[in-house]
Amino acid sequence: MNLLAIDTSSKASAIGLQIGEKRWQSFTMSDRSHSRDILPNIVELLDKAGVNLKDLDAIVFGKGPGSFTGLRITVGVVQGLGFGLQIPVIPVSSLACLAQGEYRESGATNILVVLSARKEEVYFGAYHMQDAIPNLVGEEGVLQASHIPALEHCDWVGVGDGWCLKRQLELAAGNSMQYIRLEVYPQPQDLLDIGVVKLSRGETIDAMKALPEYLREKVASKPGR
């Protein structure tokens, strides 16, 4: 299984490569240079692995939510490479990727990921770990921090910079977090971990159907909003 993974939804550029059982990773903080660095970083990883693009089976990408510009850069690269190589692509929620990272770091199995959107609005997603990858509880969304959905009562941990609004979030969720981790970014190994499972399940799409997930549009389009 040969996979390329890309996420530029945040200030970080996360690129991973899996060839068989071996992995190579690139992680840099470069939010203003994603467009300049992304292709050279991909080429560098391919060179280190001694392979070329034609050896890839699929491309995993972080679909967001996150930086508008960063998401467009990722999707543009994924569409171009996937279409040119005639290989499928695998969209992964950037919120789920952060949940995967917390599970890898701590073993936590109930994770509420919250990222700052604007003012007191947040992107949110609650996950239970199942088969070692995040399983979404309910829906991802974007709402005022004080309006996020209530959670079932169990041991939750909070992940993401949106937890600077801890009081509002815990009141709305009806749960106190065991602990909170604020400074987190999507990591290449977590994209690859989710991508491997999704590929094995056949959860792929055509490259030209790769789109960013902004969530705000999704919420705005719901009846009654």
PyMOL commands that set and color helices and strands:
alter all, ss='L'
color gray80, all
select helices_A, chain A and resi 34-49+53-55+68-85+94-106+145-147+161-173+188-200+207-209+216-220
alter helices_A, ss='H'
color red, helices_A
select strands_A, chain A and resi 2-7+12-19+22-29+58-64+89-93+110-116+121-130+133-144+157-159+180-181
alter strands_A, ss='S'
color yellow, strands_A
deselect
rebuild
show_as cartoon
